[in-house]
Amino acid sequence: MAQIIYTDQPSTGKSIQLFQKGLPADTFVTLAEAKIFSIPRVSSELTPELTDTSRPGEERELVLGEMFINAPLLVSNKTDSVVEVEVIIKKFTGESDFIYLAPKISIPGKEGVRINIQGQTLLIDSPNRANGDRLQIKASMGDALDVFGSATESAAAAHAADTELV
């Protein structure tokens, strides 16, 4: 099961700093991941998969989460060498996983780039899923790049299962 965040009330959103100093070489690092929220029960009609039984004596429910990327990623090259960076958004949906790739970007020594990924949303679509969508980054040289960004983490807004369009 994906990571669960326990709260005393439904989440309205929390700003999250995305930061990684000295990215390792040739390994994707997760900067952000959609999580599940456990909140005090607010619904009288709850399916068993959305009931949280992890805290005995408390009536809690699971709410799917989302992570909204607010701003571009800022990537700084601390070395004198050219270093490549790659950014992916790994989506976990249905029975298959797929990836949106940002192209490999070359960053000259002692320079920085802005990678425009703002507006992307990371989701988790089932409380039984092992992972939510992930924002990941990889550098071609270890300890050469620092990355900064921001996101908002919250419970996902969703239609009720019986919602109809009229």
KEKE-3310 file (N, C-alpha, C; in steps of 0.2 Angstrom, whole numbers, plus 5000, padded with zeros to 4 digits):
npx = (5004:5002:5011:5003:4995:4991:4978:4969:4958:4950:4961:4966:4976:4994:5009:5023:5041:5051:5066:5083:5099:5114:5112:5112:5122:5116:5104:5087:5079:5066:5057:5044:5028:5012:5001:4991:4977:4972:4958:4947:4931:4919:4909:4894:4891:4902:4914:4921:4935:4939:4939:4948:4957:4967:4969:4964:4948:4945:4935:4939:4943:4949:4956:4960:4975:4983:4996:5001:5011:5018:5027:5041:5054:5070:5086:5103:5119:5134:5147:5161:5159:5149:5133:5120:5103:5088:5070:5056:5039:5031:5018:5006:4993:4978:4981:4994:5010:5015:5026:5029:5041:5053:5064:5081:5092:5105:5116:5127:5143:5143:5131:5113:5096:5079:5066:5051:5038:5027:5010:5008:5000:5001:4994:4985:4976:4969:4966:4973:4984:5002:5010:5009:5008:5024:5036:5051:5069:5085:5103:5117:5130:5137:5133:5133:5122:5110:5093:5078:5061:5043:5027:5010:5002:4988:4971:4963:4951:4936:4923:4907:4904:4891:4889:4881:4882:4872)
npy = (4994:5011:5026:5032:5047:5053:5063:5075:5081:5083:5086:5101:5105:5107:5115:5109:5108:5104:5096:5092:5089:5087:5076:5058:5048:5042:5036:5036:5048:5050:5064:5068:5061:5055:5052:5043:5048:5047:5050:5057:5048:5053:5050:5041:5030:5019:5011:4995:4994:5008:5010:5013:5003:5003:5010:5005:5007:5020:5028:5029:5034:5031:5043:5047:5054:5068:5077:5093:5101:5116:5125:5128:5116:5120:5118:5116:5116:5112:5110:5111:5104:5099:5092:5080:5080:5071:5071:5062:5058:5046:5036:5027:5018:5009:4992:4994:5002:5018:5030:5048:5056:5069:5077:5073:5085:5096:5103:5117:5119:5127:5133:5135:5128:5130:5119:5116:5110:5114:5113:5100:5085:5073:5058:5046:5031:5021:5014:5002:5002:5000:5011:5029:5040:5046:5059:5060:5061:5062:5062:5063:5063:5061:5070:5082:5090:5101:5102:5111:5114:5116:5111:5106:5097:5087:5080:5072:5079:5072:5065:5058:5040:5038:5049:5059:5065:5079)
npz = (5000:4997:5004:5019:5025:5041:5046:5056:5051:5035:5022:5015:5008:5007:5006:4999:4999:4986:4985:4982:4985:4977:4967:4964:4953:4937:4943:4946:4956:4968:4969:4972:4977:4975:4989:5001:5011:5028:5036:5049:5050:5038:5030:5029:5021:5016:5007:5009:5005:5007:5021:5035:5045:5053:5065:5080:5087:5082:5070:5054:5037:5021:5010:4993:4987:4980:4971:4966:4955:4957:4952:4940:4939:4946:4941:4946:4941:4949:4945:4934:4922:4908:4912:4911:4913:4917:4918:4924:4924:4932:4930:4938:4933:4932:4926:4920:4920:4915:4907:4907:4898:4900:4890:4889:4896:4893:4904:4905:4914:4930:4928:4927:4924:4920:4922:4914:4921:4928:4934:4931:4938:4951:4955:4964:4962:4968:4984:4987:4979:4977:4975:4972:4958:4953:4953:4946:4945:4937:4936:4925:4931:4946:4962:4956:4953:4960:4964:4964:4969:4970:4977:4979:4991:4993:4998:4985:4974:4970:4960:4966:4966:4960:4952:4939:4923:4917)
capx = (5000:5006:5011:4997:4996:4986:4976:4963:4953:4951:4966:4964:4982:5000:5014:5029:5047:5054:5073:5088:5106:5119:5109:5117:5123:5112:5099:5081:5077:5059:5056:5037:5024:5005:5000:4984:4976:4967:4954:4941:4926:4914:4903:4890:4891:4909:4915:4926:4942:4940:4938:4955:4956:4974:4969:4958:4944:4944:4932:4943:4942:4955:4955:4965:4978:4986:5002:5001:5017:5016:5032:5046:5060:5076:5092:5109:5125:5139:5153:5164:5158:5142:5130:5113:5097:5082:5065:5051:5033:5030:5011:5003:4986:4976:4986:5000:5013:5018:5030:5030:5048:5055:5070:5088:5094:5112:5117:5134:5146:5141:5124:5106:5090:5072:5062:5044:5034:5022:5004:5007:4997:5002:4988:4984:4969:4966:4970:4976:4990:5008:5013:5006:5012:5030:5040:5058:5075:5091:5109:5122:5136:5135:5135:5134:5116:5105:5086:5073:5054:5037:5021:5005:4999:4981:4967:4961:4944:4933:4915:4904:4903:4885:4888:4879:4882:4866)
capy = (5000:5018:5029:5035:5052:5053:5069:5076:5084:5082:5090:5107:5107:5109:5117:5105:5110:5098:5098:5086:5092:5082:5070:5053:5047:5037:5033:5040:5050:5052:5071:5069:5055:5055:5048:5042:5052:5044:5056:5054:5046:5059:5047:5035:5025:5018:5004:4992:4996:5014:5010:5012:4999:5003:5013:5002:5012:5026:5027:5033:5033:5033:5047:5047:5060:5071:5082:5097:5104:5123:5129:5124:5114:5124:5113:5120:5112:5115:5108:5114:5100:5098:5087:5079:5079:5069:5071:5058:5057:5039:5036:5021:5017:5002:4987:4995:5008:5021:5036:5054:5058:5076:5076:5074:5092:5097:5109:5118:5120:5133:5136:5132:5128:5129:5114:5118:5105:5116:5111:5093:5083:5066:5055:5039:5030:5016:5013:4996:5002:5000:5018:5034:5043:5049:5064:5057:5065:5058:5066:5059:5064:5061:5075:5088:5094:5102:5103:5114:5115:5117:5107:5106:5090:5087:5075:5073:5080:5067:5064:5052:5035:5038:5056:5058:5072:5080)
capz = (5000:4996:5011:5022:5029:5045:5048:5060:5047:5028:5019:5010:5004:5011:5002:4999:4995:4982:4985:4982:4984:4975:4964:4962:4945:4934:4947:4947:4963:4968:4972:4975:4976:4978:4994:5003:5017:5033:5040:5053:5045:5037:5026:5032:5016:5015:5004:5014:5003:5009:5028:5038:5052:5056:5072:5083:5091:5078:5064:5049:5030:5017:5004:4988:4987:4974:4972:4961:4954:4957:4948:4936:4943:4945:4942:4946:4940:4953:4942:4928:4917:4906:4915:4908:4918:4914:4922:4922:4929:4932:4931:4940:4932:4930:4926:4917:4921:4909:4909:4902:4898:4898:4886:4892:4895:4895:4908:4906:4920:4934:4925:4929:4920:4923:4918:4915:4923:4932:4931:4931:4944:4952:4958:4966:4960:4972:4991:4987:4975:4981:4974:4968:4953:4955:4950:4947:4942:4936:4933:4922:4935:4954:4966:4952:4952:4965:4961:4969:4966:4975:4975:4984:4992:4996:4996:4978:4973:4966:4960:4969:4961:4957:4949:4932:4919:4914)
cpx = (5004:5006:5005:4999:4990:4984:4970:4957:4955:4956:4964:4971:4988:5005:5020:5035:5050:5062:5077:5094:5110:5116:5114:5117:5119:5107:5093:5080:5070:5059:5049:5033:5017:5004:4992:4983:4971:4964:4949:4935:4920:4908:4900:4890:4898:4910:4921:4934:4944:4940:4946:4954:4963:4975:4963:4954:4942:4940:4935:4942:4948:4953:4961:4968:4981:4992:5002:5007:5016:5021:5037:5051:5066:5082:5098:5115:5131:5146:5155:5162:5150:5139:5122:5109:5091:5076:5059:5045:5031:5022:5009:4996:4984:4980:4993:5003:5015:5022:5030:5037:5049:5062:5076:5090:5101:5113:5125:5136:5144:5135:5118:5101:5084:5068:5055:5039:5028:5015:5002:5004:4999:4996:4989:4977:4966:4970:4974:4983:4996:5011:5008:5010:5018:5033:5047:5063:5081:5097:5114:5129:5134:5137:5136:5129:5112:5098:5082:5066:5049:5031:5016:5002:4993:4977:4964:4953:4941:4925:4913:4903:4896:4883:4886:4880:4875:4866)
cpy = (5006:5021:5032:5041:5053:5060:5069:5078:5083:5088:5095:5109:5109:5110:5112:5107:5103:5100:5092:5090:5086:5076:5065:5052:5041:5033:5038:5041:5052:5059:5071:5063:5056:5050:5047:5046:5047:5049:5053:5053:5052:5056:5041:5029:5024:5011:5001:4994:5003:5015:5009:5009:4999:5006:5010:5007:5019:5024:5032:5030:5035:5037:5047:5054:5062:5076:5086:5101:5111:5127:5125:5121:5118:5119:5117:5115:5116:5114:5112:5110:5101:5092:5086:5078:5076:5069:5067:5059:5050:5038:5028:5021:5011:4997:4988:5002:5012:5028:5042:5056:5066:5074:5077:5081:5093:5103:5111:5119:5126:5136:5132:5132:5128:5124:5115:5112:5107:5114:5104:5090:5075:5064:5048:5037:5024:5015:5007:4996:5003:5007:5022:5036:5047:5054:5062:5061:5061:5062:5061:5059:5065:5067:5082:5093:5095:5104:5106:5115:5116:5113:5108:5099:5091:5081:5077:5074:5075:5067:5058:5047:5035:5045:5055:5065:5073:5085)
cpz = (5000:5003:5013:5026:5034:5047:5053:5057:5039:5026:5014:5006:5009:5006:5004:4995:4992:4982:4985:4980:4982:4972:4963:4955:4943:4938:4948:4954:4963:4972:4975:4973:4979:4983:4996:5010:5021:5037:5044:5048:5044:5033:5030:5027:5014:5012:5009:5012:5006:5017:5030:5045:5055:5063:5076:5087:5088:5072:5059:5042:5026:5011:5000:4988:4980:4976:4966:4961:4953:4952:4944:4941:4941:4946:4941:4945:4944:4950:4936:4921:4915:4909:4912:4914:4914:4920:4920:4927:4927:4934:4933:4939:4930:4931:4924:4920:4915:4911:4904:4903:4896:4895:4890:4891:4897:4899:4908:4913:4923:4931:4928:4924:4923:4918:4919:4915:4927:4929:4931:4938:4945:4956:4960:4965:4963:4979:4991:4982:4979:4981:4971:4963:4956:4951:4951:4943:4942:4933:4930:4926:4942:4957:4962:4952:4958:4961:4966:4965:4971:4972:4981:4985:4996:4995:4989:4978:4969:4966:4964:4964:4957:4953:4942:4929:4916:4908)
residu = (MET:ALA:GLN:ILE:ILE:TYR:THR:ASP:GLN:PRO:SER:THR:GLY:LYS:SER:ILE:GLN:LEU:PHE:GLN:LYS:GLY:LEU:PRO:ALA:ASP:THR:PHE:VAL:THR:LEU:ALA:GLU:ALA:LYS:ILE:PHE:SER:ILE:PRO:ARG:VAL:SER:SER:GLU:LEU:THR:PRO:GLU:LEU:THR:ASP:THR:SER:ARG:PRO:GLY:GLU:GLU:ARG:GLU:LEU:VAL:LEU:GLY:GLU:MET:PHE:ILE:ASN:ALA:PRO:LEU:LEU:VAL:SER:ASN:LYS:THR:ASP:SER:VAL:VAL:GLU:VAL:GLU:VAL:ILE:ILE:LYS:LYS:PHE:THR:GLY:GLU:SER:ASP:PHE:ILE:TYR:LEU:ALA:PRO:LYS:ILE:SER:ILE:PRO:GLY:LYS:GLU:GLY:VAL:ARG:ILE:ASN:ILE:GLN:GLY:GLN:THR:LEU:LEU:ILE:ASP:SER:PRO:ASN:ARG:ALA:ASN:GLY:ASP:ARG:LEU:GLN:ILE:LYS:ALA:SER:MET:GLY:ASP:ALA:LEU:ASP:VAL:PHE:GLY:SER:ALA:THR:GLU:SER:ALA:ALA:ALA:ALA:HIS:ALA:ALA:ASP:THR:GLU:LEU:VAL)
# end
